[in-house]
Amino acid sequence: MLYPNNDFLKYTLENPENCDHNVGVFNHFDVIKDAPGVLRFEPNLTAKPVEDAKPISLVLSTGIHGNETGPMELVNDVVKDILNTKLRLAVRLLVIVGNPYAALKGTRFCDVNLNRLFLGAYEKYSGLEVARAIELERCVTQFFEKAPQEHVRLHYDLHTAIRGSKYKKFAVHPFVSKRHYDPSQFSFLTACGIDALLLSHQPTTTFSYYSYAMHGAHAFTVELGKVQPFGCNDLSELKHIDAGLRALIEKACLVQSDEKPMKVFKIIDALIKDSENYRLNIDAEAENFTLFDKGTVLAQSEKGMYQIEQAGDAIVFPNTNIPLGQRAGLVVREVKNKDLFCEPRVGA
């Protein structure tokens, strides 16, 4: 047994620096400890994918922010079932607990926001998260480079939000310069209970964008409700994404939805904190996707202000408790789903 009671998360939090690089050999797969909090599953694929499905290399990352506990508990249950041979593998799988030190402290991060440090952005900072960003890039790169050329590469980076949301579960699509959106991914997210999708307007330095930009993966940051302490999450609220991920792992296919498509939003502007007296003119408990009237002064400082351009524009990720120069929120606007799709960048 690689971990007592096959509890990967408990062991990771109790041993945040320990990685003995043991290999566990099971009947249908090998398990490799690539780094602390990083576990790689290499199946022998006796569990066949559904007919016509393409082989898949899948990254499931959680805990990039240490206080976002629900996805860690969710994915840990999936890992337990794989290790207990209750869930068979039809995909290559890399599971990541991103920031165990911050998780132990119950904080978003220790020194700097880990989800702003990828694609070389770590060079501007120092601290625990810098070393971890480098390590996680290495693990993901090795994982995808080991994948045969024909493999579809997927990365779902699972989070929970600091505040509530009018759309409780939503995802962020990486910026794509030629609008290559894949309808099967949209339908999969809908089947997983995702209510809304944000289309990024520019390249970023997030973990999921790293996998897209460097490895051609379908990669999403997925917000699954609100931050809660360990043990206080109602995982029944995540039953749809739990079922979708388990089907993906066991059958190497993306379940598709017959339900009404999720809402889709494009990012109009990023609000940047430009002064120490920068403020957002919203209630402290304002939810993600709060709507505003045209002309509303949403943000202001001694250097200027930001007014809403169109009725119905909304804010996502509002937060002024950040360093100067960082993003204090995103202004978003709904777009019609049917106008988005062209040839996908990578098959699915």
C-alpha positions in Angstrom: 0.0 0.0 0.0 1.5 3.3 -1.1 -0.4 5.3 1.6 -2.1 4.3 4.8 -5.7 3.6 3.9 -4.9 4.7 0.4 -5.4 8.3 1.5 -3.2 10.3 -0.8 -4.4 13.7 0.5 -3.9 12.9 4.2 -0.4 11.6 3.5 0.5 14.6 1.3 -0.6 17.1 4.0 1.3 15.1 6.7 4.4 14.8 4.5 4.5 17.9 2.3 8.2 17.5 1.4 8.4 13.7 1.3 8.5 11.9 -2.1 10.3 8.5 -2.1 9.5 8.0 -5.8 8.1 4.5 -5.1 6.3 2.7 -7.9 3.2 0.8 -7.0 2.4 -2.1 -9.3 -1.3 -3.1 -9.6 -3.0 -5.6 -11.8 -3.9 -3.1 -14.5 -1.7 -0.1 -13.8 1.4 1.3 -12.2 1.5 4.3 -9.8 4.5 6.6 -9.7 5.2 9.3 -7.1 6.6 12.0 -9.3 6.9 14.7 -6.6 5.3 15.5 -3.2 1.6 15.7 -3.8 2.0 14.5 -7.4 0.8 11.0 -8.4 1.0 9.5 -11.9 -1.0 6.5 -13.0 0.1 4.5 -16.0 -2.5 1.9 -17.1 -1.9 -1.1 -19.2 -5.2 -0.2 -20.8 -6.9 -3.6 -20.4 -9.8 -1.4 -19.5 -10.8 -0.6 -23.0 -12.1 2.9 -24.0 -15.5 3.1 -25.6 -15.5 2.4 -29.3 -13.9 5.1 -31.5 -12.6 7.0 -28.4 -9.1 8.4 -28.6 -6.5 7.6 -26.0 -6.3 10.3 -23.3 -3.6 11.8 -21.0 -5.5 13.6 -18.2 -4.2 16.0 -15.6 -6.4 16.6 -12.5 -5.0 19.4 -10.3 -6.4 20.7 -7.1 -5.2 22.8 -4.2 -3.3 25.3 -6.2 -4.8 27.6 -3.6 -4.4 26.0 -0.2 -7.8 27.0 1.2 -9.8 25.5 -1.7 -10.5 22.2 -0.1 -13.6 20.8 -1.8 -11.8 19.7 -5.1 -9.0 18.2 -3.0 -11.5 16.0 -1.1 -13.3 15.1 -4.3 -10.3 14.0 -6.3 -8.9 12.2 -3.2 -12.0 10.0 -3.2 -11.4 9.2 -6.9 -7.7 8.3 -6.1 -8.8 6.0 -3.2 -11.2 4.2 -5.5 -8.5 3.7 -8.1 -6.0 2.4 -5.5 -8.7 0.2 -4.0 -9.4 -1.1 -7.6 -13.0 0.0 -7.4 -12.4 2.4 -10.4 -10.6 1.1 -13.4 -8.3 3.2 -15.6 -8.7 3.7 -19.3 -6.6 6.9 -19.4 -3.1 8.0 -18.3 -3.7 10.2 -15.3 -1.7 12.8 -13.3 -3.2 13.9 -10.0 -1.8 17.0 -8.3 -2.3 18.6 -4.9 -0.7 21.9 -5.8 0.1 23.8 -2.6 0.2 21.5 0.4 2.0 24.0 2.6 -0.8 26.6 2.2 -3.4 23.8 2.6 -1.9 23.0 6.0 -2.1 26.6 7.0 -5.6 27.0 5.6 -4.5 29.9 3.5 -4.7 30.8 -0.2 -0.9 30.9 -0.4 2.2 31.2 1.7 4.3 33.9 -0.1 2.7 34.6 -3.5 -0.3 33.4 -5.5 0.8 30.1 -7.1 -1.7 30.5 -9.9 0.1 33.6 -11.3 3.6 32.0 -11.5 3.6 29.7 -14.5 5.2 30.2 -18.0 8.2 31.8 -16.4 6.3 34.4 -14.3 8.0 32.9 -11.2 11.2 34.7 -12.2 9.8 37.9 -10.8 9.1 36.5 -7.3 10.6 34.5 -4.4 9.2 32.1 -1.8 7.8 28.6 -1.4 5.4 29.0 -4.4 8.2 29.8 -6.8 9.9 26.4 -6.3 6.5 24.7 -6.4 5.6 26.3 -9.8 8.9 25.1 -11.3 8.3 21.6 -9.9 4.7 21.4 -11.2 5.7 22.6 -14.7 8.3 19.9 -14.7 5.8 17.2 -13.7 3.2 18.3 -16.3 5.8 18.6 -19.0 7.2 15.1 -18.3 3.7 13.7 -18.2 2.6 15.1 -21.5 6.0 14.4 -23.2 5.6 10.7 -22.3 2.2 10.6 -23.9 2.1 9.0 -27.4 1.5 11.5 -30.2 -2.1 10.4 -30.8 -3.2 11.0 -27.2 -5.7 13.8 -26.5 -4.3 16.0 -23.7 -6.6 17.3 -21.0 -6.1 19.4 -17.9 -8.9 20.3 -15.5 -7.6 22.6 -12.7 -10.2 22.4 -10.0 -10.8 25.4 -7.6 -13.3 27.0 -5.4 -14.0 30.8 -5.3 -13.4 33.2 -2.5 -17.0 34.5 -2.7 -20.4 33.3 -3.8 -21.5 33.3 -7.4 -24.8 33.7 -9.3 -23.5 30.8 -11.3 -22.3 28.5 -8.6 -20.0 26.4 -10.7 -18.2 28.0 -13.6 -15.1 27.5 -15.7 -12.5 29.6 -17.5 -11.5 28.8 -21.1 -7.9 29.6 -22.1 -7.3 32.5 -24.5 -7.3 31.2 -28.1 -6.2 33.6 -30.8 -8.3 32.1 -33.6 -11.3 31.2 -31.6 -10.9 27.4 -31.7 -13.6 26.2 -29.4 -14.5 22.5 -29.1 -18.2 21.9 -28.6 -17.6 18.5 -27.0 -15.7 20.2 -24.2 -18.5 22.7 -23.7 -21.0 19.8 -23.6 -18.8 17.8 -21.2 -18.6 20.8 -18.8 -22.4 21.2 -19.0 -22.8 17.5 -18.1 -20.5 18.0 -15.2 -22.8 20.6 -13.7 -20.9 23.7 -14.8 -23.3 26.6 -15.2 -21.2 29.2 -17.0 -18.0 29.5 -19.0 -15.6 32.5 -19.2 -13.7 33.0 -22.5 -10.3 34.5 -21.6 -9.3 37.6 -23.6 -5.5 37.3 -23.4 -2.7 34.9 -22.4 -2.2 34.4 -18.7 0.3 32.8 -16.3 -2.2 30.3 -14.7 -1.5 26.6 -14.3 -4.2 25.5 -16.8 -3.0 28.0 -19.4 0.5 26.5 -19.1 -0.9 23.1 -20.2 -2.7 24.7 -23.1 0.1 27.0 -24.3 3.0 24.5 -23.9 1.4 21.2 -24.6 -1.7 21.8 -26.7 -4.0 20.5 -24.0 -7.7 21.2 -23.6 -7.3 23.0 -20.3 -9.7 24.7 -18.0 -9.7 26.4 -14.6 -12.9 25.1 -13.0 -14.6 26.9 -10.0 -16.7 24.5 -8.0 -18.5 26.6 -5.5 -17.2 28.6 -2.5 -14.2 28.1 -0.3 -14.8 26.0 2.8 -12.5 24.4 5.5 -11.6 20.8 5.3 -14.4 18.6 6.4 -17.1 21.3 5.8 -17.7 20.6 2.1 -20.9 19.0 0.9 -19.5 16.8 -1.9 -23.0 15.8 -3.0 -23.1 19.3 -4.6 -20.3 18.1 -6.8 -22.0 14.8 -7.9 -22.2 15.8 -11.5 -18.5 16.6 -12.0 -17.6 13.6 -9.9 -19.6 11.3 -12.2 -18.2 13.0 -15.3 -14.6 12.7 -14.2 -15.1 9.0 -13.2 -16.6 8.2 -16.6 -13.7 9.9 -18.3 -11.2 8.0 -16.2 -13.0 4.6 -16.6 -14.2 4.9 -20.2 -11.8 7.4 -21.8 -14.7 9.5 -23.1 -16.3 12.8 -22.4 -19.9 12.4 -21.3 -22.1 14.7 -23.3 -25.1 16.7 -22.1 -28.7 16.9 -23.4 -29.4 19.8 -21.1 -29.7 23.5 -22.0 -26.1 24.7 -22.7 -24.4 26.6 -20.0 -24.1 30.4 -20.2 -21.0 31.7 -22.0 -19.3 35.1 -21.2 -16.5 36.9 -22.8 -14.1 39.2 -20.8 -14.5 42.8 -21.7 -11.9 44.3 -19.4 -9.5 43.5 -16.6 -9.5 45.8 -13.6 -6.0 46.5 -12.5 -5.2 47.9 -9.0 -3.2 51.1 -9.9 -3.1 52.8 -6.5 -3.2 52.0 -2.8 -6.6 53.8 -2.6 -8.0 51.8 -5.5 -11.5 50.6 -4.6 -14.5 48.7 -6.1 -17.9 50.3 -5.6 -19.6 47.0 -4.8 -20.9 45.4 -1.6 -18.3 43.4 0.3 -20.4 40.3 -0.3 -21.2 40.9 -3.9 -21.3 37.7 -5.9 -19.4 36.7 -9.0 -21.5 37.7 -12.1 -23.3 40.6 -10.3 -24.8 42.7 -13.1 -24.6 46.5 -13.5 -26.4 49.3 -15.3 -24.7 51.3 -18.0 -22.6 54.1 -16.6 -22.1 52.6 -13.2 -18.7 53.7 -11.8 -17.4 50.2 -10.9 -13.8 51.1 -9.8 -11.9 54.2 -9.0 -8.7 55.6 -7.6 -6.7 58.8 -7.5 -5.6 57.9 -11.0 -9.0 57.4 -12.7 -12.2 55.4 -12.8 -13.9 52.6 -14.7 -17.5 52.9 -15.9 -19.7 50.1 -17.1 -20.1 50.4 -20.9 -23.3 48.3 -21.4 -26.2 47.3 -19.3 -25.9 43.8 -18.1 -22.1 43.7 -17.9 -21.0 41.9 -14.8 -18.0 41.4 -12.6 -16.1 38.2 -11.8 -13.3 37.6 -9.2 -13.5 41.0 -7.5 -10.7 41.4 -5.0 -8.7 44.5 -4.0 -6.7 42.8 -1.3 -3.8 42.3 -3.8 -0.5 44.0 -4.6 -0.3 47.0 -6.9 -0.4 46.0 -10.6 -2.4 42.9 -10.1 -6.0 42.1 -11.3 -8.8 43.4 -9.1 -11.6 41.8 -11.1 -12.8 41.0 -14.6 -15.7 42.7 -16.4 -17.6 40.2 -18.5 -20.5 40.1 -21.0 -22.7 37.2 -22.1 -22.3 35.9 -25.7 -24.4 33.4 -27.6 -23.1 29.9 -27.5 -24.0 29.1 -31.1 -21.7 31.7 -32.6 -18.5 30.3 -31.0 -17.7 27.0 -32.7 -15.3 26.3 -35.5 -12.8 23.5 -36.0 -11.4 22.3 -32.7 -7.7 22.8 -32.0 -7.2 19.3 -30.7 -9.5 16.3 -31.3 -11.6 15.0 -28.5 
